């Protein structure tokens, strides 16, 4: 039995530390060589299920809070509703932030979040945290689901980006206006990310065109033609910039050992 | 387009995840995704890479109604046997529909084999196994020389009393030999007529437990009638009543 200290985010998104004893065989290889991913969940695969058989809810909740997102998704996949609820508890703020960033409309973003989690519940059984020896983080899977739902909403015929910036009721107007005023730009977000990932030096050599195109596509969900219109550049150039931005990101992340 | 060039496939996967692959190209790619494992792997890798960029997006709290709506739409569809499911055992299909019926029968059978006392009492089980006699009231009546003459037996919760002649009994020239139970208080209870040989069964008004629980003495009297209303004074055999448990 090994005694370890874990840090995890509890159901209220507060940092909490726990001391937990487990057998070494229950450990799983950490994802990306890091003990705790950037969303605060430890990436160890110990299985709380055995103890949860006792239906000790306090213990279960504590263990659920310690469980990795990958474990929670997999348990949700076999019908464990408690794990699904903990998964929502732990990730909803981050995923909703992404949806709000792309859609800029609270009711639509909430609808998208709702649809995304319905999809998670339905398809969690298909999630694999490891394929062909490669690790796939649960949060990446969740982000992809939310982003795809957002992109579907953005591309739908009924959705007009300009109108959604201002909601019909006054409170939402203020919220939208506040958000526009305080929200960092796509460029700023990209800068913050590359700094956080410690790939700023590598990314520095990327020109402003590819950098801005990548940022607008990722953080605002703009299409090639929308980026072209916003930047006042030919669509062919935008396509080329996006491609160069992506290749640079791939190279920098591999060089930093974050994702190969 | 031939989707064999690794560079092209990687590019398509990257733009698909980023969201700039749009329209018909996106739909074609999605169709390919369902068929090709290598493409799913590429997409998974790009999801990993681009998800790193999301770390800088400020989190925001959705309204509590979102979870309520999710719960409303998923709670009813929660799969039962979640605990077992945690171990990856696909019990859910087994316990639904016809499978559920068959599963129930098999489960009940297995439970009865494992825990037979669920439906059969410990005593019945022991009796069937030949380990002990059933819970009964029994009585042995003897003559004035202490020779066994009559045996009374009745299951504790049964309503049938069996009277058996166990020794040679000379039938009276006139009258009938009637077996009585004598409670500590109250009138004697008539059980039935003692046969000259063999055994005879009698239906009682209540169960043995109700009628004989407090009875310790039994007597056989000679009566003029087969169904006398009260006990006579001509006692032929006497005995004790005992609980056999």
HADDOCK unambig.tbl for C-alpha pairs under 7 A between the chains (distance, minus, plus):
assign (segid A and resid 49 and name CA) (segid B and resid 86 and name CA) 6.03 0.50 0.50
assign (segid A and resid 53 and name CA) (segid B and resid 83 and name CA) 6.32 0.50 0.50
assign (segid A and resid 75 and name CA) (segid B and resid 86 and name CA) 5.78 0.50 0.50
assign (segid A and resid 78 and name CA) (segid B and resid 82 and name CA) 6.80 0.50 0.50
assign (segid A and resid 78 and name CA) (segid B and resid 85 and name CA) 5.22 0.50 0.50
assign (segid A and resid 78 and name CA) (segid B and resid 86 and name CA) 6.39 0.50 0.50
assign (segid A and resid 78 and name CA) (segid B and resid 88 and name CA) 6.74 0.50 0.50
assign (segid A and resid 79 and name CA) (segid B and resid 78 and name CA) 5.84 0.50 0.50
assign (segid A and resid 79 and name CA) (segid B and resid 79 and name CA) 4.73 0.50 0.50
assign (segid A and resid 79 and name CA) (segid B and resid 82 and name CA) 5.34 0.50 0.50
assign (segid A and resid 79 and name CA) (segid B and resid 85 and name CA) 6.68 0.50 0.50
assign (segid A and resid 80 and name CA) (segid B and resid 82 and name CA) 4.75 0.50 0.50
assign (segid A and resid 80 and name CA) (segid B and resid 86 and name CA) 6.96 0.50 0.50
assign (segid A and resid 81 and name CA) (segid B and resid 78 and name CA) 6.33 0.50 0.50
assign (segid A and resid 93 and name CA) (segid B and resid 59 and name CA) 4.98 0.50 0.50
assign (segid A and resid 93 and name CA) (segid B and resid 60 and name CA) 4.89 0.50 0.50
assign (segid A and resid 93 and name CA) (segid B and resid 61 and name CA) 4.80 0.50 0.50
assign (segid A and resid 93 and name CA) (segid B and resid 62 and name CA) 6.62 0.50 0.50
assign (segid A and resid 94 and name CA) (segid B and resid 59 and name CA) 4.37 0.50 0.50
assign (segid A and resid 94 and name CA) (segid B and resid 60 and name CA) 6.52 0.50 0.50
assign (segid A and resid 96 and name CA) (segid B and resid 59 and name CA) 6.80 0.50 0.50
assign (segid A and resid 96 and name CA) (segid B and resid 60 and name CA) 5.90 0.50 0.50
assign (segid A and resid 96 and name CA) (segid B and resid 61 and name CA) 6.81 0.50 0.50
assign (segid A and resid 96 and name CA) (segid B and resid 62 and name CA) 6.32 0.50 0.50
assign (segid A and resid 97 and name CA) (segid B and resid 57 and name CA) 6.40 0.50 0.50
assign (segid A and resid 97 and name CA) (segid B and resid 58 and name CA) 5.85 0.50 0.50
assign (segid A and resid 97 and name CA) (segid B and resid 59 and name CA) 4.41 0.50 0.50
assign (segid A and resid 97 and name CA) (segid B and resid 60 and name CA) 4.69 0.50 0.50
assign (segid A and resid 98 and name CA) (segid B and resid 57 and name CA) 6.32 0.50 0.50
assign (segid A and resid 110 and name CA) (segid B and resid 62 and name CA) 6.54 0.50 0.50
assign (segid A and resid 110 and name CA) (segid B and resid 66 and name CA) 6.40 0.50 0.50
assign (segid A and resid 114 and name CA) (segid B and resid 66 and name CA) 6.04 0.50 0.50
assign (segid A and resid 114 and name CA) (segid B and resid 70 and name CA) 5.87 0.50 0.50
assign (segid A and resid 118 and name CA) (segid B and resid 70 and name CA) 6.62 0.50 0.50
assign (segid A and resid 136 and name CA) (segid B and resid 44 and name CA) 6.98 0.50 0.50
assign (segid A and resid 136 and name CA) (segid B and resid 48 and name CA) 6.83 0.50 0.50
assign (segid A and resid 140 and name CA) (segid B and resid 47 and name CA) 5.76 0.50 0.50
assign (segid A and resid 140 and name CA) (segid B and resid 48 and name CA) 5.41 0.50 0.50
assign (segid A and resid 140 and name CA) (segid B and resid 51 and name CA) 5.26 0.50 0.50
assign (segid A and resid 143 and name CA) (segid B and resid 51 and name CA) 6.62 0.50 0.50
assign (segid A and resid 144 and name CA) (segid B and resid 47 and name CA) 6.43 0.50 0.50
assign (segid A and resid 151 and name CA) (segid B and resid 19 and name CA) 6.79 0.50 0.50
assign (segid A and resid 189 and name CA) (segid B and resid 56 and name CA) 5.71 0.50 0.50
assign (segid A and resid 189 and name CA) (segid B and resid 57 and name CA) 6.68 0.50 0.50
assign (segid A and resid 190 and name CA) (segid B and resid 53 and name CA) 6.68 0.50 0.50
assign (segid A and resid 192 and name CA) (segid B and resid 56 and name CA) 5.93 0.50 0.50
assign (segid A and resid 193 and name CA) (segid B and resid 53 and name CA) 5.38 0.50 0.50
assign (segid A and resid 193 and name CA) (segid B and resid 55 and name CA) 6.40 0.50 0.50
assign (segid A and resid 193 and name CA) (segid B and resid 56 and name CA) 5.28 0.50 0.50
assign (segid A and resid 217 and name CA) (segid B and resid 18 and name CA) 6.69 0.50 0.50
assign (segid A and resid 217 and name CA) (segid B and resid 20 and name CA) 6.85 0.50 0.50
assign (segid A and resid 218 and name CA) (segid B and resid 18 and name CA) 5.95 0.50 0.50
assign (segid A and resid 221 and name CA) (segid B and resid 19 and name CA) 6.67 0.50 0.50
assign (segid A and resid 223 and name CA) (segid B and resid 20 and name CA) 5.10 0.50 0.50
assign (segid A and resid 224 and name CA) (segid B and resid 20 and name CA) 6.08 0.50 0.50
assign (segid A and resid 250 and name CA) (segid B and resid 49 and name CA) 6.89 0.50 0.50
assign (segid A and resid 259 and name CA) (segid B and resid 48 and name CA) 6.89 0.50 0.50
assign (segid A and resid 259 and name CA) (segid B and resid 49 and name CA) 6.16 0.50 0.50
